[in-house]
Amino acid sequence: MDMKRQIIIIVIIAATGLLFANYQYTTQNYKIVGTNVTACYDNSNVITCPVNSSVPFYGQNQGIAPSYQNNGNGTISDMNTGLMWIQARGVKVTWDSAFILASQCNIGGFTDWRVPTIKELYSLIDFNGRSAPTSNMCIPYIDSTFFGWKTGDTTIGERVIDAQDWSATKYKALSMQNDSTIFGVNFVDGRIKGYPQYQPGSNNTIKHKLYVRFVRGNTNYGINNFLDNGDSTITDNATGLMWSKNDSRIGMNWQSALAWVQTKNTANYLGYNDWRLPTAKELQSIVDYTRCKDFTNSAAIDPVFNTTQISDEGGNVNWPFNWSNTTHRDNMGGVYVCFGESLGWMKPMGLSYYILFDVHGAGAQRSDPKSGSYTNYFLGYNQSGQPVYGLGPQGDVIRINNYVRLVRTAFTTGINNQEVETSGSYKLNQNFPNPFNPVTTISYYVPKSSLVKLTVFSLLGKEIETLLYEQKQSGYYTAKWNASNFPSGIYFCRMQAEGFKSDIKMILLR
């Protein structure tokens, strides 16, 4: 490239630097939906929401308000995430058959339905829910004005809470007594846990059945894009959130966790004074479900973060639970996310003592009492005759003193300029990330079977690479451009299909 052309590119980049800097803050594709919790809580009751940091229990928030659209064709669009969901509640199916049924589904006229990941599925949870002994008394942990839902069928021996949903995310380790495990969400009791792929006690011969709700659209949802800022902060460019690289290194009860955050703000910790406890959904967004103790010998979080090792209830190396600022209305417990194993004390049939198991899987979301002592939850004794403590049917370990990872909003996110298609128009979305180095993703929508061409042009209009030239069925797609062989500068991507033509501007910065 000659000097004159280099100068032109540098000038254009300099002139538009602010534009692109702002643009990348509004074109992210992993927007975290809020919890929809509007009340505030102390350790056990609803309270008047604290107005400033001098008031106890200050620092609770719900995040971004949920927003849905009924498309009138059996589908619901999430206007925050860019995901489209099936409205109706179907029947229970095995995990394997869920994928087959998704590939055969054409509800709404779409053929690109898929089984949701655990992060996609968890985006629907609504913490205004409340479980109850009978179905008619339950308030679902999902917006029932838009989504069909069911409780367990007590007439056939199910519990009310037996209404869990499969995700596409398989636990990388085994849970319970060496069970193959799939993560799911229970919209009746408001939790994430790992569910056995096969019915317990069947020697992997009888497949377990749960509900499933198919999703389509925004295939980048749930994919993090972490940047180590070199100052003990980590920015997720996918969500717009900035995190502390280190956790609190000590455990504390829920009220102390809220107060600890404010002491950090007073001290202008890491150069910022607007840190907060994350919402449950924000905290779950940084779980790495490809990592766990028995698979990677690590916490379930990207190694860009530093996570404190602890000695768990069995005396083994593990990693802590982390507090969110969200209250679980069922038991007024504080919602936490497990970055180590989600442990519980259980008494297998025929034994007189309790054994510690990873019952729910690393990355599960549960809730702990906010205060008090774990010794208030005595269960029995282990094989060595030592007392053990837990709560619930799986004897979930009670810690109360959980760890904290700070979060703040670095920039406001959108959904990559991607609206869920309810009309019938072609659409070329802005690439992400932008600026990029050297790989970027381009998403586009095809309303009907079409011959689609994606082409990259230089600033001077020269065609330099064809990314795609093939027949595509109706649906959302993505294409990646690896610009490692090209210099810094401004480029254009053009989509052409059946008389449609649209360009986007992309900037490569090395």
C-alpha positions in Angstrom: 0.0 0.0 0.0 1.4 3.4 -1.0 1.9 6.2 1.5 -1.0 8.3 0.2 -3.5 5.4 0.7 -2.2 4.8 4.2 -2.7 8.4 5.1 -6.3 8.3 3.8 -7.1 5.3 5.9 -5.4 6.8 9.0 -7.4 10.0 8.6 -10.7 8.2 8.1 -10.0 6.0 11.2 -9.1 9.1 13.3 -12.1 11.0 12.1 -14.5 8.2 12.9 -12.8 6.8 15.9 -15.3 8.3 18.3 -18.2 7.0 16.1 -16.9 3.5 16.1 -16.0 3.6 19.8 -19.5 4.5 20.6 -20.9 2.1 18.1 -19.3 -1.0 19.6 -21.0 -0.1 22.8 -24.4 -0.4 21.2 -24.0 -3.4 19.0 -23.3 -6.2 21.5 -25.3 -9.4 21.2 -25.4 -10.8 24.8 -27.8 -8.4 26.6 -28.5 -9.6 30.1 -32.2 -9.5 30.9 -33.2 -8.3 34.4 -34.6 -10.5 37.2 -37.9 -8.6 37.3 -37.6 -8.3 41.1 -39.1 -4.9 42.0 -39.2 -5.3 45.8 -36.2 -5.1 48.2 -35.5 -7.5 51.0 -33.6 -7.8 54.3 -32.6 -11.3 55.6 -36.2 -12.5 55.7 -38.7 -9.8 54.8 -39.7 -7.2 52.2 -38.4 -3.8 53.2 -38.6 -0.3 51.9 -35.8 0.0 49.2 -32.7 1.7 50.7 -32.1 5.1 49.0 -28.4 5.4 49.6 -25.3 3.4 50.7 -25.7 4.4 54.4 -28.8 2.3 54.7 -28.5 -1.4 55.4 -29.2 -3.7 52.5 -28.4 -1.0 49.9 -27.4 -2.3 46.5 -30.3 -4.5 45.3 -31.4 -4.0 41.7 -33.3 -5.9 39.1 -31.4 -4.9 35.9 -33.0 -4.4 32.5 -36.7 -4.9 32.4 -37.9 -7.9 30.4 -39.7 -7.2 27.1 -41.6 -9.7 25.0 -43.7 -9.6 21.9 -46.4 -12.1 21.0 -46.0 -12.6 17.2 -49.5 -14.3 16.8 -48.0 -17.4 15.2 -47.1 -19.5 18.2 -43.9 -17.7 18.8 -42.7 -15.1 21.3 -39.9 -12.6 20.6 -37.6 -11.4 23.4 -37.0 -7.8 22.4 -33.9 -7.6 24.6 -32.0 -10.7 23.5 -32.9 -11.1 19.9 -34.2 -14.7 20.6 -37.5 -16.1 19.5 -39.2 -18.8 21.5 -42.0 -21.3 21.1 -45.0 -20.1 23.1 -46.7 -23.3 24.0 -45.7 -25.9 26.7 -45.3 -29.3 25.0 -44.9 -32.7 26.4 -41.9 -34.3 28.2 -39.3 -35.8 26.0 -35.8 -37.4 26.4 -32.8 -35.2 25.9 -31.8 -37.0 22.7 -35.2 -36.8 21.1 -35.4 -33.0 21.9 -32.7 -32.4 19.2 -34.6 -34.5 16.7 -37.9 -32.7 17.4 -36.2 -29.3 17.1 -34.9 -30.2 13.7 -38.4 -31.2 12.6 -40.2 -28.2 14.1 -41.7 -25.5 11.7 -43.8 -23.5 14.1 -44.3 -19.9 12.9 -43.0 -21.0 9.5 -39.4 -21.2 10.7 -37.2 -24.3 10.3 -34.1 -23.3 12.3 -35.4 -24.1 15.8 -32.8 -25.5 18.3 -32.6 -26.7 21.8 -31.5 -23.7 23.9 -28.2 -23.5 25.7 -28.4 -23.1 29.5 -27.6 -19.4 29.1 -30.3 -18.9 26.5 -32.8 -20.8 28.7 -31.9 -18.9 31.9 -32.6 -15.6 30.1 -36.3 -16.4 30.6 -36.3 -16.9 34.3 -38.4 -14.4 36.3 -37.6 -14.1 40.0 -41.1 -12.9 40.9 -42.1 -16.6 40.8 -43.0 -18.6 43.8 -43.5 -22.4 44.2 -46.3 -23.8 46.3 -47.7 -27.2 47.5 -50.4 -27.1 44.8 -50.3 -26.1 41.2 -53.0 -23.4 41.5 -51.0 -21.6 44.2 -47.8 -21.4 42.2 -46.5 -18.3 40.5 -44.2 -19.5 37.7 -40.6 -18.3 37.3 -41.5 -17.3 33.7 -43.8 -14.7 32.3 -47.0 -16.7 31.9 -48.8 -13.9 30.0 -46.5 -14.8 27.1 -45.3 -18.4 27.7 -47.3 -21.5 28.4 -46.1 -23.5 31.4 -47.0 -26.5 33.5 -46.4 -27.9 36.9 -45.7 -31.6 37.6 -48.7 -33.9 37.3 -49.5 -35.0 40.9 -52.2 -37.5 39.6 -49.4 -39.7 38.3 -47.2 -39.4 41.3 -45.1 -36.4 40.2 -44.3 -33.5 42.5 -45.6 -30.1 41.7 -42.0 -29.0 40.9 -41.4 -31.8 38.4 -41.7 -29.5 35.4 -38.0 -28.9 34.5 -36.7 -27.9 31.1 -33.8 -29.4 29.2 -31.0 -27.2 27.9 -28.5 -28.2 25.2 -25.7 -27.9 27.7 -24.2 -31.1 29.1 -22.2 -31.2 32.3 -18.6 -32.0 31.5 -18.4 -34.2 34.6 -20.7 -36.8 36.2 -23.1 -35.9 39.1 -24.6 -37.8 41.9 -23.6 -41.5 41.6 -21.8 -41.2 38.3 -24.8 -40.0 36.4 -24.5 -38.4 32.9 -25.9 -35.0 33.5 -27.7 -32.2 31.5 -28.2 -28.7 32.8 -31.7 -27.4 32.9 -34.0 -24.7 34.4 -36.9 -25.3 36.7 -39.5 -22.6 36.1 -41.6 -23.8 39.0 -38.9 -23.5 41.7 -36.6 -21.0 40.0 -33.2 -22.8 39.9 -30.6 -24.2 37.6 -29.4 -27.7 38.2 -28.0 -30.7 36.5 -30.5 -33.4 35.7 -29.7 -37.1 35.0 -29.8 -38.1 31.4 -31.1 -41.5 32.5 -33.5 -42.4 35.3 -31.6 -43.0 38.5 -31.2 -46.7 39.3 -31.9 -47.8 35.7 -28.2 -48.5 34.8 -28.4 -46.1 31.9 -31.2 -48.1 30.3 -34.2 -45.8 30.8 -33.9 -42.3 29.5 -35.2 -39.4 31.7 -37.9 -37.1 30.3 -38.2 -33.4 30.8 -39.9 -30.5 29.0 -38.1 -28.5 26.3 -38.8 -25.1 24.8 -37.1 -24.5 21.4 -35.4 -21.2 20.4 -34.1 -19.6 17.3 -32.4 -16.3 16.3 -29.2 -14.6 17.8 -26.9 -17.6 17.7 -24.2 -15.5 19.5 -26.3 -15.2 22.6 -24.4 -16.5 25.6 -21.0 -16.3 24.1 -18.6 -14.1 26.2 -15.9 -11.8 24.8 -13.6 -11.1 27.7 -10.9 -8.5 27.6 -8.3 -8.3 30.4 -7.8 -4.6 30.9 -4.5 -5.0 32.7 -5.7 -3.2 35.8 -7.4 -6.1 37.6 -10.6 -5.6 35.7 -12.2 -7.7 33.0 -14.6 -6.3 30.4 -17.0 -8.6 28.7 -17.5 -6.9 25.4 -20.5 -9.2 24.7 -22.5 -8.1 27.7 -21.1 -4.6 28.3 -20.2 -5.6 31.9 -16.9 -5.0 33.7 -15.9 -7.4 36.4 -13.2 -7.5 39.1 -10.5 -9.9 38.1 -10.3 -11.1 41.7 -13.1 -12.3 43.9 -13.4 -11.2 47.6 -11.0 -13.9 48.7 -13.2 -14.4 51.8 -16.7 -15.5 52.4 -19.4 -13.3 54.0 -23.1 -13.3 54.6 -25.5 -11.6 52.2 -25.9 -8.3 54.2 -22.1 -8.1 54.6 -21.6 -8.7 50.9 -23.9 -5.7 50.1 -22.0 -3.6 52.6 -18.6 -4.8 51.4 -19.3 -3.6 47.9 -20.1 -0.1 49.2 -16.8 0.0 51.1 -15.1 -0.7 47.8 -17.0 2.1 46.2 -16.0 4.5 48.9 -12.4 3.6 48.3 -12.8 4.1 44.5 -11.7 0.5 44.1 -9.7 -0.1 40.8 -10.6 3.5 39.8 -14.4 3.1 40.0 -17.1 3.9 42.5 -20.1 2.3 40.9 -19.5 -1.4 41.7 -22.4 -3.6 42.7 -23.3 -7.1 43.5 -24.4 -8.7 40.2 -27.9 -9.9 39.6 -28.4 -13.6 39.4 -28.4 -13.4 35.6 -25.4 -11.2 35.4 -23.5 -13.6 37.6 -24.6 -16.7 35.6 -23.4 -15.0 32.4 -19.7 -15.5 33.4 -20.0 -19.2 34.1 -18.0 -21.3 31.8 -19.9 -24.6 31.4 -16.9 -26.2 29.6 -15.0 -26.1 32.8 -15.3 -27.9 36.2 -13.3 -29.7 38.8 -13.4 -33.3 37.3 -12.9 -32.1 33.7 -10.4 -29.2 33.8 -9.5 -29.2 37.5 -10.6 -25.6 37.7 -13.5 -23.4 38.7 -16.4 -23.1 36.1 -15.1 -19.7 34.9 -12.8 -18.4 32.3 -9.1 -18.5 33.5 -8.9 -14.8 32.7 -10.5 -14.5 36.2 -8.7 -15.3 39.5 -10.9 -17.5 41.7 -10.1 -18.4 45.3 -9.6 -22.1 46.1 -11.4 -23.4 49.2 -11.6 -26.6 51.2 -15.1 -27.9 50.8 -17.3 -29.8 53.2 -15.5 -33.1 52.4 -12.0 -31.6 53.0 -11.3 -31.5 49.2 -10.0 -28.6 47.0 -12.9 -26.8 45.4 -14.1 -23.3 44.5 -16.7 -21.1 46.2 -20.3 -20.1 45.7 -20.8 -16.5 44.8 -23.6 -14.2 46.0 -25.8 -12.3 43.7 -28.0 -9.3 44.8 -31.2 -11.3 44.0 -33.5 -12.7 46.6 -35.3 -16.0 46.0 -38.9 -15.4 47.1 -39.6 -19.0 47.9 -37.4 -19.1 51.0 -36.1 -15.5 51.2 -32.7 -16.9 50.5 -30.0 -15.1 48.6 -29.4 -16.4 45.1 -25.9 -17.8 44.5 -24.1 -19.4 41.6 -21.7 -22.3 42.1 -18.3 -21.9 40.5 -17.2 -25.1 42.2 -19.2 -28.3 42.6 -22.8 -27.9 43.7 -22.5 -30.3 46.7 -25.1 -32.1 48.8 -25.2 -34.7 51.5 -27.3 -37.7 50.6 -27.9 -41.1 52.2 -27.9 -43.8 49.5 -30.4 -46.6 49.9 -29.2 -49.2 52.4 -26.7 -46.9 54.1 -27.1 -45.4 57.6 -24.8 -42.4 56.9 -24.5 -39.5 54.5 -22.1 -39.2 51.6 -21.1 -35.9 49.9 -22.0 -35.8 46.2 -21.8 -33.2 43.4 -25.5 -33.2 43.1 -26.3 -30.3 40.8 -23.1 -29.6 38.9 -20.7 -26.6 38.7 -22.6 -23.7 37.2 -25.8 -24.5 39.1 -27.8 -21.7 40.6 -29.3 -22.2 44.1 -30.1 -20.1 47.1 -28.7 -19.9 50.7 -30.0 -18.5 53.9 -28.7 -15.0 54.2 -27.6 -15.1 57.8 -27.2 -17.4 60.7 -25.0 -20.5 61.0 -24.8 -23.7 58.9 -25.0 -25.6 62.1 -28.7 -24.8 62.3 -29.2 -27.3 59.4 -28.1 -30.6 60.9 -28.9 -33.7 58.8 -27.0 -36.6 60.4 -23.6 -38.1 60.3 -21.1 -39.2 57.7 -19.2 -42.4 57.5 -16.6 -41.1 60.1 -19.4 -40.2 62.5 -19.0 -36.5 62.0 -22.1 -34.3 61.8 -23.2 -33.0 58.4 -25.4 -30.1 57.5 -27.6 -29.5 54.5 -31.0 -28.4 53.3 -33.6 -29.8 50.8 -34.2 -33.3 49.3 -30.6 -33.5 48.1 -29.1 -32.1 51.3 -27.6 -29.0 49.6 -24.6 -27.8 51.6 -25.2 -24.6 53.5 -22.4 -22.1 53.5 -24.1 -18.7 54.2 -20.7 -17.1 54.0 -20.3 -16.9 50.2 -17.8 -15.0 48.1 -18.3 -11.8 46.0 -17.2 -10.8 42.5 -17.8 -7.2 41.8 -19.5 -5.9 38.6 -20.3 -2.6 37.0 -21.8 -1.5 33.7 -19.1 -0.6 31.3 -21.3 0.3 28.5 -24.9 -0.1 27.3 -25.6 -3.1 25.1 -28.0 -3.9 22.3 -28.4 -7.1 20.4 -26.1 -6.5 17.4 -28.6 -4.5 15.6 -30.5 -7.8 15.3 -34.3 -7.7 15.6 -36.2 -11.0 15.7 -37.7 -11.4 12.3 -41.5 -11.3 12.4 -41.9 -9.8 8.9 -40.3 -11.3 5.9 -37.4 -9.1 4.9 -33.8 -9.9 4.3 -31.5 -8.4 6.9 -27.7 -7.9 7.1 -26.6 -7.1 10.7 -23.6 -5.2 11.8 -20.5 -7.3 12.4 -19.4 -8.1 15.9 -17.0 -7.2 17.3 -16.4 -3.9 15.5 -13.6 -2.7 15.5 -12.0 -6.2 15.4 -8.7 -8.0 15.2 -8.5 -10.1 13.2 -11.7 -12.2 13.2 -15.3 -10.8 13.2 -18.7 -12.4 12.9 -21.4 -11.2 10.4 -25.0 -12.3 11.0 -27.8 -12.1 8.5 -31.4 -13.2 8.0 -32.9 -15.0 5.0 -36.8 -15.0 4.9 -37.1 -17.7 2.2 -34.9 -20.1 0.2 -32.5 -17.9 -1.6 -29.1 -17.8 -3.3 -27.1 -15.6 -0.9 -23.7 -13.9 -1.6 -21.5 -12.2 1.1 -18.6 -10.2 -0.3 -15.9 -8.1 1.4 -14.7 -4.9 -0.3 -11.8 -2.6 0.4 -12.3 1.1 1.2 -11.6 1.8 -2.5 -14.3 -0.6 -3.7 -12.2 -3.5 -4.7 -13.6 -6.9 -4.1 -11.1 -8.8 -1.9 -12.9 -11.9 -0.6 -16.1 -13.8 -1.1 -17.3 -15.2 2.3 -20.4 -17.0 1.0 -22.1 -17.8 -2.3 -24.7 -20.6 -1.7 -28.4 -21.5 -1.4 -29.8 -20.8 2.1 -33.1 -21.8 3.6 -35.1 -19.4 5.7 -33.4 -18.5 9.0 -30.6 -16.7 10.8 -27.0 -17.4 9.8 -23.6 -16.2 10.7 -20.4 -16.0 8.7 -16.9 -15.2 10.0 -14.2 -13.1 8.3 -10.6 -13.7 9.2 -8.7 -10.6 8.1 -5.3 -11.8 9.3 -3.9 -11.3 5.8 -5.2 -7.7 5.5 -3.9 -4.4 6.8 -5.7 -2.1 9.3 -8.4 -0.1 7.7 -12.1 0.3 6.8 -13.8 -2.5 4.8 -17.3 -3.2 3.6 -19.4 -6.4 3.6 -22.1 -6.7 1.0 -25.1 -9.1 1.1 -26.9 -9.9 -2.1 -30.0 -12.1 -2.5 -33.0 -12.1 -4.9 -32.7 -8.3 -5.7 -31.8 -7.4 -2.1 -28.5 -5.6 -1.5 -27.1 -4.2 1.8 -23.7 -3.1 3.0 -22.1 -2.7 6.4 -18.9 -0.9 7.3 -16.3 -2.8 9.3 -13.1 -1.6 10.8 -9.9 -3.7 11.3 -7.5 -2.4 14.0 -4.2 -4.0 14.6 
